[in-house]
Amino acid sequence: MKEYEQKAQEIVEKFDAGSAFRKQEGLGLWRWIIFTICIVLSTFQIYTAVFGTLVSNQQRGFHVALGLGLIFLLYPGNKKDEARISWLNWLPAAVITGVAFYLYFIGEITLALAIGTSAALVLFQLAKYYKKQHHGIPLPDIILAVLGMSVGLYQFFFYEGIISRVGMYNDIDYLIAGLAVLLVLEAARRAVGLPIVIMASLLLIYAYIGPYMPSFFQQRGFSVERIISHSFLSLEGIFGIPISISATFIFLFLMFGVILKETGLEKFFTDLAMSLTGWMTGGTAKVGILTSVFSGTITGSSVANTVGNGAFTIPMMKRSGYKPEFAAAVEAASSTGGQITPPIMGSAAFLMIEFTGLPYTEIIKAAVFPALLFFVGQFIVVHFESKKVGIMGVPRSQLASITSLLTKQGYLLLPIVVIVAILSSGQSAMKAAMMGIVTALVMNVVVLLIAYMMGKHGQLEYKLTPIKFLDILAQSARVALPVIAACAAAGIIVGVITLTGFGLRISSGILELANNKLLLTMFFTMIASIVLGMGLPTTANYVITATMAAPALLAFGDIPIIAAHLFVFYFGIVADITPPVALAAYAGSGLAQSNPMKTALQSVKIAVGAFLVPYMFVLSPELLMVNATLSTFAMALGTAILGMFSMGTAVVGYIDRHLSVVERLMLAASGLGLLYAHTSTDIIGLAVFVSIYLYQKITAKREKGLNITS
């Protein structure tokens, strides 16, 4: 298992930029400086949660300042140890420097901004190759960390002056704003990956060259100073909604996740999943699904969740007899599904509150049954695939009883119950997260005290000591860094979209391409969401797809806002298992030592529900419990489950015996009929499904009888 854990760490660093920290050995003094900054950031978040948040500029500015500083100290500029300097790596910096001075000569920007831009780009490149280090960290990274903290603290200390100068910013404002945009993009490159940086960069360029764009992409264009001031000096860019949520409750929920992991809940989930499904046909694969659902909703990263759980579940599935591609695909598909699962949905649930204007209870109520259908579909595929290859479960006698587990460790679920209860009562997400953290801490202190009183403290596997608590604070800050970088970069993207109206232009393009036909619009929106979601963490994924793709569906007027937002969110998330980018599938493939592309295709097959469910709830909003009576909801859910069953068996090609090509096509058509919300298609789909199912049972029994006779 240690071998798998070591391999898991290597793989997660390869496919998840947010986990590729600088090696801590040899950092010396900087190790303690980094630890202290992490503690300060986490303490700041707790303090403002308890005693009230600061003015928006200050709350967000301090959050970004420490986040940027830590990213440049913890993430190396170059993941590969390259000794040779390639002129190609310097080419983009040289081109941008040339453009900056050209803009200065034509009077578009100040000399200070041109020089500052050039200096920042040189530092970015030097950080990749500079070998001389100060206690383990290259000097360029130290300078970048100081600059990163400085631009954030500029908002923190001077926000009143910035507000008073709106529309009349001075040269220092523009210099700081330009540096801030570059620093955020470089931090995102290191902690998140290139896709979000490329997207933000292209949109920044688009904001400037808008008058020269063709067709519906054309807009009046904005000056460089207007673009960078909008991106940094206002609350609509870097310091917009995404970072606002990151600086308040997303950080606290990430801390909550760290506490749960460090206090044993993650292991409890695995044990509980084993007790619930380990004995079933294909039990080990179903255990993998459940554990990934439990932990995936909190992590906010399909890749990290795939590797974290996969280190345990993938070798377990392979030992049971599953092919490496299938084992990796099950883990990747279920970890990706964890991001759409309430109550936290990888923190996207709280972003939806801001973007849709709906209360948390409405969002979760709408998200529950689509997520359930997704996993029903996954269970069906896994079940019949296991039947087809003859993989049974573990004997019940070898598994811990559910009652025993809940009796001994059920208290670990209390913090989650508290969070759900508070959120369901309509109180703030920040209060819910804080109360969840307090409940988890108090609960573990009580358990530790009881263990000491009974003389059994030595038997406790998880002990929440003061040193462990400090470590949790430091871990929480580290876990939050990719989210901070992603939200800051997403803020730039959202800011440019609002400035230029690009989101509406994309929507107009989709509607024009689809000739205003709903199904075609849904199809093109699906494609757009998958492309936009490639390589992005959950929070940034939702922000970008909601801003750029959702308006196309909302243009129809009769589609509920939650349906449109869940639609784009689902397809943005499944980009993690959809070729060619499919990062979660490739990460699982690395652990299983399987073919990456075959694993990705197998992931799509297993997660077939994720590609069907969004169409279902847009066409039949009753599944979201929107304007639904009990009877219409029950009918929609019942036919949807049957439709998933029919599609799942068609995908696998097996029920009680192998299905012929004709039978599979008929089952697929039956599934689509059941999934489409119309009485006539439901009746036809049900009739076809029942006919083939009964025919399978009869012929399989007959074949079995003939085999026994012979």
C-alpha positions in Angstrom: 0.0 0.0 0.0 2.9 2.4 0.7 4.1 1.8 -2.8 0.6 2.9 -4.1 0.6 5.9 -1.8 4.0 7.0 -3.1 2.9 6.6 -6.7 -0.3 8.4 -5.8 1.7 11.4 -4.7 3.7 11.5 -7.9 0.6 11.2 -10.0 -1.4 13.8 -8.2 1.6 16.2 -8.6 1.6 15.5 -12.3 -2.1 15.9 -13.0 -3.2 18.2 -10.3 -1.1 21.4 -10.3 -2.5 22.3 -6.9 -0.7 19.4 -5.2 2.7 20.0 -6.8 4.3 21.7 -3.7 8.0 22.6 -3.5 9.9 19.9 -1.6 10.0 20.9 2.1 13.4 19.3 2.8 16.2 21.9 3.0 13.9 24.9 3.3 15.3 25.8 6.8 14.1 29.2 8.0 11.6 29.5 5.1 9.8 26.4 6.3 8.9 28.2 9.5 8.1 31.4 7.8 5.7 29.6 5.4 4.2 27.7 8.4 3.6 31.0 10.2 2.0 32.7 7.2 -0.3 29.6 6.8 -1.3 29.9 10.5 -1.9 33.6 10.1 -4.2 33.1 7.1 -6.2 30.4 8.7 -6.5 32.4 12.0 -7.6 35.4 10.0 -10.4 33.4 8.3 -11.6 32.0 11.7 -11.4 35.4 13.4 -13.5 37.1 10.7 -16.0 34.2 10.7 -16.5 34.6 14.5 -16.3 38.4 14.9 -17.5 39.5 11.5 -15.9 40.1 8.1 -14.0 43.3 7.3 -14.9 45.8 4.6 -15.0 43.8 1.3 -11.7 45.3 -0.1 -9.9 44.5 3.2 -11.3 41.0 3.6 -10.6 40.0 0.0 -7.3 41.9 -0.1 -5.7 40.2 2.9 -7.0 36.8 1.7 -5.4 37.4 -1.8 -2.2 38.9 -0.3 -1.3 35.9 1.8 -2.6 33.5 -0.8 -0.3 34.9 -3.5 2.7 35.1 -1.1 2.3 31.5 -0.1 1.8 30.3 -3.7 5.1 31.8 -4.8 6.9 30.3 -1.8 5.4 26.9 -2.0 5.0 26.2 -5.8 8.2 26.2 -7.9 8.2 28.2 -11.1 9.2 25.1 -13.1 7.9 21.6 -12.2 10.8 20.1 -14.2 14.4 20.6 -13.1 15.6 22.1 -16.4 19.2 23.2 -16.5 19.2 24.4 -20.1 17.6 27.7 -20.9 15.4 27.5 -24.0 14.9 30.7 -26.0 11.4 29.4 -26.8 10.4 29.8 -23.1 11.5 33.4 -23.2 9.7 34.2 -26.5 6.3 35.0 -24.9 7.9 37.3 -22.3 9.9 39.0 -25.1 6.8 39.5 -27.2 4.7 40.9 -24.3 7.6 43.2 -23.3 7.7 44.5 -26.9 4.0 45.1 -26.9 4.2 46.9 -23.5 6.8 49.3 -24.8 4.9 49.8 -28.1 1.8 50.7 -26.0 3.9 53.2 -24.1 5.2 54.8 -27.2 1.7 55.3 -28.6 0.5 56.7 -25.3 -1.7 53.8 -24.2 0.1 53.1 -20.9 2.7 54.8 -18.7 6.4 54.1 -18.7 6.2 52.8 -15.2 3.6 50.2 -16.2 5.7 49.1 -19.3 8.8 48.7 -17.1 6.9 47.0 -14.3 5.4 44.5 -16.8 8.8 43.7 -18.3 10.4 43.3 -14.9 7.6 40.9 -13.7 7.9 38.8 -16.9 11.7 38.6 -16.4 11.2 37.4 -12.8 8.7 34.8 -13.9 11.3 33.4 -16.3 14.2 33.6 -13.9 12.2 31.7 -11.3 12.2 28.7 -13.6 16.0 28.5 -14.0 17.6 30.5 -11.2 19.7 28.0 -9.2 21.0 30.1 -6.4 18.7 29.7 -3.4 18.1 31.3 -0.1 17.4 28.5 2.4 15.9 26.4 -0.4 13.9 29.0 -2.2 15.2 30.9 -5.3 15.5 34.6 -4.9 13.1 35.4 -7.8 10.3 33.5 -6.0 11.0 35.4 -2.8 10.7 38.7 -4.7 7.5 37.5 -6.3 6.1 36.4 -3.0 6.8 39.9 -1.6 5.2 41.5 -4.7 2.2 39.2 -4.4 1.6 40.1 -0.8 2.1 43.8 -1.6 -0.6 44.1 -4.3 -3.1 42.4 -2.0 -2.2 44.6 0.9 -2.5 47.6 -1.3 -6.2 47.0 -1.4 -6.2 46.2 2.3 -4.6 49.5 3.4 -5.5 52.0 0.7 -9.0 50.9 -0.3 -10.6 54.2 0.7 -8.3 56.2 -1.6 -8.9 53.7 -4.4 -12.6 54.2 -4.1 -12.3 58.0 -4.0 -10.2 57.9 -7.2 -12.7 55.9 -9.3 -12.4 57.1 -12.9 -9.3 59.2 -12.0 -6.7 56.6 -11.0 -3.1 57.6 -10.7 0.1 56.1 -12.2 0.7 54.0 -9.0 -2.8 52.6 -9.2 -2.2 51.5 -12.8 1.2 50.1 -12.0 -0.1 48.0 -9.1 -3.1 46.9 -11.1 -1.0 45.7 -14.0 1.4 43.8 -11.7 -1.5 42.3 -9.8 -3.1 40.9 -13.0 0.3 39.4 -14.1 1.0 37.9 -10.6 -2.5 36.4 -10.4 -2.0 34.7 -13.8 1.4 33.4 -12.8 0.1 32.1 -9.5 -2.8 30.4 -11.3 -0.3 28.8 -13.7 1.7 27.3 -10.8 -1.2 26.3 -8.5 -4.0 25.5 -11.0 -2.6 24.9 -14.4 -2.4 26.5 -17.9 -6.0 26.2 -19.1 -7.4 28.9 -16.8 -4.4 31.2 -17.6 -4.9 30.8 -21.3 -8.6 31.5 -21.0 -8.0 34.7 -18.9 -5.2 35.9 -21.2 -7.3 35.5 -24.3 -10.2 37.4 -22.8 -7.9 40.2 -21.7 -6.7 40.5 -25.3 -10.3 40.3 -26.5 -11.2 43.2 -24.3 -8.6 45.3 -26.1 -9.1 44.2 -29.7 -12.9 44.0 -29.6 -13.4 46.4 -32.5 -11.4 44.2 -34.9 -13.3 41.0 -34.0 -15.7 39.4 -36.6 -19.5 39.1 -36.4 -21.2 38.9 -33.0 -17.8 38.8 -31.2 -17.3 42.5 -32.1 -17.4 45.0 -29.2 -16.2 48.6 -28.9 -12.9 47.7 -27.2 -11.3 49.2 -24.0 -8.0 50.8 -23.2 -5.3 48.8 -21.3 -5.7 51.1 -18.3 -9.5 50.6 -18.2 -9.0 46.8 -18.5 -6.5 46.4 -15.7 -8.2 48.9 -13.4 -11.5 47.0 -13.9 -9.7 43.8 -13.2 -8.0 44.9 -9.9 -9.2 48.3 -8.6 -12.9 47.4 -8.8 -14.8 44.6 -7.1 -15.8 43.1 -10.4 -12.4 41.4 -11.3 -9.9 39.8 -9.1 -11.8 40.9 -6.0 -15.2 40.0 -7.4 -17.7 37.3 -6.4 -15.4 34.2 -6.7 -12.7 35.6 -4.4 -15.4 37.0 -2.1 -16.7 33.5 -1.5 -13.2 32.0 -1.3 -12.3 34.6 1.4 -15.3 33.8 3.5 -16.9 30.3 3.6 -15.1 28.3 1.0 -11.9 28.5 3.0 -13.8 27.4 6.1 -15.3 24.4 4.3 -11.9 23.4 3.1 -10.6 23.6 6.7 -13.6 21.5 7.7 -12.6 18.9 5.2 -9.0 18.8 6.6 -10.4 18.4 10.1 -12.6 15.5 9.1 -9.7 13.8 7.4 -7.4 14.3 10.3 -10.0 13.0 12.8 -10.9 9.8 11.1 -14.0 10.5 9.2 -12.5 9.6 5.9 -11.6 6.1 7.1 -15.0 5.8 8.7 -16.6 6.5 5.3 -14.5 3.8 3.7 -15.4 1.2 6.4 -19.1 2.2 6.1 -19.0 1.9 2.4 -17.5 -1.6 2.7 -20.2 -2.7 5.1 -23.0 -1.3 2.9 -21.9 -2.6 -0.5 -18.8 -4.9 0.0 -20.9 -8.0 0.0 -22.8 -7.2 -3.2 -22.0 -8.3 -6.8 -19.0 -6.2 -7.7 -18.7 -5.1 -4.1 -15.2 -3.6 -4.3 -16.1 -1.4 -7.2 -19.3 -0.2 -5.4 -17.1 0.6 -2.3 -15.0 2.7 -4.6 -18.1 4.6 -5.8 -19.4 5.3 -2.3 -16.1 6.4 -0.7 -15.5 8.8 -3.6 -19.0 10.2 -3.2 -18.5 10.8 0.5 -15.1 12.5 0.2 -15.5 14.0 -3.3 -18.3 16.5 -2.3 -15.8 18.2 0.1 -12.5 18.1 -1.8 -13.3 20.3 -4.8 -11.0 18.4 -7.1 -11.8 15.4 -9.1 -8.1 14.7 -9.7 -7.1 14.9 -6.1 -10.0 12.8 -5.0 -9.3 10.2 -7.7 -5.7 9.8 -6.5 -6.5 10.1 -2.8 -9.2 7.4 -2.8 -7.7 5.5 -5.7 -4.5 4.6 -3.7 -6.8 2.3 -1.7 -9.7 1.4 -4.0 -7.9 0.8 -7.3 -5.5 -1.9 -6.0 -8.5 -3.4 -4.2 -10.6 -3.6 -7.4 -7.7 -5.1 -9.3 -7.2 -7.8 -6.7 -10.9 -8.6 -7.1 -10.4 -9.3 -10.8 -11.3 -6.1 -12.6 -9.2 -5.0 -15.5 -6.9 -2.0 -14.7 -8.8 0.3 -17.1 -12.1 -0.5 -15.5 -10.8 -0.1 -11.9 -9.3 3.3 -12.7 -12.4 4.4 -14.6 -14.7 3.5 -11.7 -12.6 5.7 -9.4 -12.3 8.6 -11.8 -16.0 8.6 -12.7 -17.2 8.4 -9.0 -14.7 11.1 -7.9 -15.9 13.3 -10.6 -19.5 12.6 -9.6 -18.6 13.6 -6.0 -18.3 17.2 -7.2 -22.0 17.3 -8.1 -23.1 15.7 -4.9 -24.8 17.7 -2.1 -24.4 19.0 0.5 -21.2 20.8 -0.5 -20.7 20.0 -4.2 -17.0 20.8 -4.1 -17.9 24.3 -2.8 -19.9 25.1 -6.0 -23.2 25.0 -4.0 -22.2 28.3 -2.3 -21.2 29.9 -5.5 -24.6 29.0 -6.9 -26.2 31.0 -4.1 -24.5 34.2 -5.5 -24.9 33.4 -9.2 -28.6 32.3 -9.1 -29.9 34.3 -6.1 -31.5 31.2 -4.8 -31.3 30.1 -1.1 -29.1 27.2 -0.2 -32.0 24.9 0.6 -33.5 25.4 -2.9 -30.1 24.6 -4.6 -29.6 21.4 -2.6 -33.2 20.3 -3.0 -32.8 20.7 -6.7 -29.4 18.9 -6.8 -30.2 15.8 -4.7 -32.1 13.7 -7.2 -30.0 14.4 -10.3 -26.9 13.3 -8.3 -28.8 10.2 -7.1 -29.7 9.4 -10.7 -26.1 9.8 -11.8 -24.9 7.3 -9.2 -27.8 4.9 -9.9 -26.6 4.8 -13.5 -23.1 4.2 -12.3 -24.1 1.4 -9.9 -26.1 -0.2 -12.7 -23.1 -0.2 -15.1 -20.8 -1.5 -12.4 -23.3 -4.2 -11.3 -23.9 -5.7 -14.8 -20.2 -5.4 -15.8 -19.4 -7.4 -12.6 -22.0 -10.0 -13.4 -20.7 -10.2 -17.0 -17.1 -11.0 -15.8 -18.2 -13.0 -12.7 -16.9 -10.8 -9.9 -18.8 -11.3 -6.7 -18.6 -9.5 -3.3 -16.8 -10.2 0.0 -18.6 -12.7 2.3 -20.7 -10.8 4.9 -19.0 -12.7 7.7 -15.7 -10.9 6.8 -17.2 -7.4 7.0 -17.9 -5.2 10.0 -21.6 -4.8 10.7 -23.2 -1.4 9.9 -24.7 -1.3 13.4 -21.4 -1.9 15.1 -19.7 0.8 13.0 -22.4 3.4 13.7 -22.4 2.5 17.4 -18.6 2.9 17.8 -17.9 5.7 15.3 -21.3 7.2 14.3 -20.4 10.3 16.3 -18.0 11.3 13.5 -21.1 12.2 11.4 -22.2 14.8 13.9 -20.3 17.8 12.3 -21.9 17.0 8.9 -25.4 16.8 10.5 -24.8 20.1 12.2 -23.7 21.8 8.9 -26.7 20.5 7.0 -29.1 21.4 9.8 -27.8 25.0 10.0 -27.8 25.5 6.2 -31.3 24.0 5.9 -32.6 26.4 8.5 -31.6 29.3 6.2 -28.6 30.6 8.2 -25.4 31.7 6.5 -22.9 29.2 5.0 -20.1 30.9 7.0 -21.9 30.2 10.3 -22.6 26.6 9.2 -19.0 26.0 8.3 -17.8 27.5 11.5 -20.2 25.5 13.6 -19.2 22.4 11.8 -15.5 23.1 12.6 -16.3 23.8 16.3 -18.5 20.7 16.6 -15.7 18.5 15.1 -13.1 20.0 17.4 -15.2 19.8 20.6 -16.3 16.3 19.7 -12.7 15.1 19.3 -11.6 16.8 22.5 -14.4 15.1 24.4 -13.4 11.7 22.8 -9.8 12.3 23.8 -10.8 13.2 27.4 -13.0 10.1 27.7 -10.2 7.9 26.4 -7.8 9.4 29.0 -10.2 8.8 31.8 -10.7 5.2 30.7 -6.9 4.7 30.2 -7.4 3.9 26.5 -5.9 7.0 24.9 -3.0 4.9 23.6 -5.5 3.0 21.4 -6.8 6.1 19.7 -5.7 6.2 16.1 -6.6 9.9 15.7 -5.7 12.4 18.4 -6.5 16.1 18.2 -3.6 17.5 20.2 -2.6 21.3 20.2 0.3 20.5 17.8 -2.1 18.5 15.5 -4.5 21.5 15.5 -1.7 23.9 14.4 -0.9 21.4 11.7 -4.6 21.4 10.6 -4.5 25.2 10.4 -1.3 25.1 8.2 -2.8 22.3 6.0 -6.0 24.2 5.5 -4.1 27.2 4.1 -2.1 25.0 1.8 -5.3 23.2 0.6 -6.9 26.6 -0.1 -4.1 28.0 -2.3 -5.3 26.4 -5.6 -8.8 27.7 -4.8 -7.5 31.2 -4.1 -5.6 31.2 -7.3 -8.5 29.8 -9.3 -11.0 32.2 -7.9 -8.7 35.2 -8.5 -8.1 34.2 -12.1 -11.8 33.4 -12.6 -12.5 36.9 -11.3 -10.4 38.3 -14.1 -12.5 36.2 -16.6 -15.8 37.2 -15.1 -14.7 40.9 -15.0 -13.8 40.9 -18.7 -17.1 39.1 -19.5 -19.1 41.7 -17.7 -17.1 44.6 -19.1 -17.4 43.4 -22.8 -20.7 41.5 -22.7 -18.8 38.4 -24.0 -21.1 36.0 -22.2 -24.2 37.3 -24.0 -22.3 37.2 -27.3 -21.4 33.5 -26.7 -25.1 32.8 -25.9 -26.2 34.6 -29.0 -23.8 32.6 -31.1 -25.1 29.3 -29.6 -28.7 30.3 -30.2 -27.9 31.4 -33.8 -26.0 28.1 -34.4 -28.9 26.1 -33.0 -31.5 28.1 -34.8 -33.3 28.7 -31.5 -34.1 25.0 -31.1 -34.0 23.9 -27.5 -32.4 20.4 -28.0 -29.7 21.8 -30.3 -29.1 24.7 -27.9 -28.6 22.2 -25.1 -26.2 20.2 -27.3 -24.0 23.1 -28.2 -24.1 24.4 -24.6 -23.0 20.9 -23.5 -20.0 21.1 -25.9 -19.1 24.6 -24.8 -19.3 23.6 -21.1 -17.1 20.6 -21.6 -14.5 22.7 -23.4 -14.6 25.5 -20.9 -14.4 23.0 -18.0 -11.3 21.2 -19.2 -8.5 21.3 -16.7 -10.2 23.5 -14.2 -10.9 22.9 -10.4 -14.6 22.7 -9.4 -15.0 26.3 -8.2 -13.5 28.0 -11.3 -15.2 25.5 -13.5 -18.7 26.5 -12.3 -17.9 30.3 -12.3 -16.8 30.2 -15.9 -19.5 27.9 -17.3 -22.2 29.8 -15.4 -21.0 33.1 -16.8 -20.3 32.0 -20.4 -22.6 29.1 -21.2 -25.7 29.3 -18.9 -27.2 32.4 -20.5 -27.9 30.5 -23.7 -30.4 28.3 -21.9 -31.8 31.1 -19.9 -32.6 32.9 -23.1 -35.5 30.5 -23.6 -37.3 32.1 -20.7 -39.2 29.0 -19.4 -36.1 27.1 -18.2 -35.7 27.5 -14.4 -32.4 29.2 -13.5 -31.3 26.3 -11.3 -31.8 23.9 -14.2 -29.6 26.0 -16.5 -26.8 26.4 -13.9 -26.8 22.7 -13.0 -26.8 21.8 -16.7 -23.6 23.7 -17.4 -22.0 22.7 -14.1 -22.6 19.0 -14.8 -20.9 19.2 -18.2 -18.1 21.4 -17.0 -17.3 18.8 -14.3 -17.5 15.7 -16.7 -14.7 17.4 -18.7 -12.4 15.7 -16.0 -13.2 12.3 -17.6 -13.9 13.3 -21.2 -11.1 12.9 -23.7 -8.9 14.5 -24.8 -8.1 16.3 -21.5 -9.8 13.9 -19.0 -7.3 14.7 -16.1 -9.1 12.6 -13.5 -9.2 9.5 -15.8 -5.5 9.9 -16.6 -4.6 10.3 -12.9 -6.5 7.0 -12.2 -4.8 5.4 -15.1 -1.4 6.3 -13.7 -2.3 4.5 -10.4 -3.8 1.5 -12.2 -1.0 1.3 -14.8 -3.6 1.2 -17.5 -3.9 2.7 -21.0 -4.9 6.4 -20.4 -7.2 6.8 -23.4 -9.0 3.4 -22.8 -9.4 4.5 -19.2 -11.0 7.8 -20.2 -13.4 6.1 -22.6 -14.3 3.5 -19.9 -14.9 6.4 -17.5 -17.4 8.0 -20.0 -19.1 4.6 -20.3 -19.4 4.2 -16.5 -20.6 7.8 -16.1 -23.2 7.6 -18.9 -25.7 9.1 -16.5 -23.8 12.4 -16.2 -24.3 12.9 -20.0 -28.0 12.1 -19.8 -29.3 13.5 -16.4 -28.8 17.2 -17.4 -31.0 16.8 -20.4 -33.6 15.1 -18.2 -33.9 17.8 -15.6 -34.0 20.6 -18.2 -36.8 18.9 -20.2 -38.4 17.7 -17.0 -37.8 20.2 -14.1 -39.9 18.1 -11.8 -36.7 16.1 -11.1 -35.3 19.3 -9.5 -38.6 19.6 -7.5 -39.3 22.8 -9.3 -43.1 23.5 -9.5 -43.7 19.8 -9.0 -46.5 17.9 -7.3 -45.8 14.6 -5.5 -47.3 12.7 -8.4 -45.5 14.5 -11.2 -42.2 14.2 -9.3 -42.7 10.5 -8.6 -43.5 9.8 -12.2 -40.5 11.8 -13.5 -38.2 10.0 -11.0 -39.6 6.6 -11.6 -39.3 6.7 -15.4 -35.8 8.3 -15.1 -34.6 5.4 -12.9 -36.0 2.9 -15.4 -34.4 4.9 -18.2 -31.0 4.8 -16.5 -31.4 1.0 -16.0 -32.2 0.6 -19.7 -29.3 2.8 -20.8 -26.9 1.1 -18.3 -27.6 -2.4 -19.5 -27.3 -1.2 -23.2 -23.9 0.2 -22.4 -22.7 -2.9 -20.7 -24.3 -5.4 -23.1 -25.4 -7.8 -20.4 -28.4 -8.6 -18.2 -28.5 -12.4 -17.5 -26.6 -13.2 -20.7 -24.8 -11.2 -23.4 -27.1 -8.9 -25.4 -27.1 -8.9 -29.1 -26.4 -5.7 -31.0 -30.1 -5.4 -31.9 -31.1 -5.8 -28.2 -28.6 -3.2 -27.1 -29.9 -0.7 -29.7 -33.5 -1.4 -28.6 -32.5 -0.9 -24.9 -30.7 2.4 -25.7 -33.8 3.6 -27.6 -36.0 2.5 -24.7 -33.8 4.3 -22.3 -34.0 7.5 -24.3 -37.7 7.2 -24.5 -38.0 6.8 -20.7 -35.7 9.7 -20.1 -37.7 12.0 -22.4 -40.5 13.5 -20.4 -43.6 12.5 -22.4 -46.3 10.0 -21.7 -46.2 8.3 -25.1 -42.4 7.9 -25.1 -42.5 6.6 -21.5 -45.1 3.9 -22.4 -43.2 2.8 -25.5 -39.9 2.8 -23.7 -41.3 0.8 -20.8 -42.8 -1.8 -23.1 -39.6 -2.3 -25.0 -37.5 -2.5 -21.8 -39.9 -5.0 -20.1 -40.0 -7.1 -23.2 -36.2 -7.4 -23.6 -35.7 -7.9 -19.8 -38.2 -10.8 -19.7 -36.8 -12.3 -22.9 -33.3 -12.1 -21.3 -34.6 -13.9 -18.2 -36.4 -16.7 -20.1 -33.6 -17.3 -22.6 -30.9 -17.2 -20.0 -32.8 -19.7 -17.9 -33.3 -22.0 -20.9 -29.5 -21.8 -21.8 -28.6 -22.6 -18.2 -30.9 -25.6 -18.3 -29.4 -26.8 -21.6 -25.9 -26.4 -20.1 -26.8 -28.5 -17.1 -28.4 -31.2 -19.3 -25.3 -31.4 -21.5 
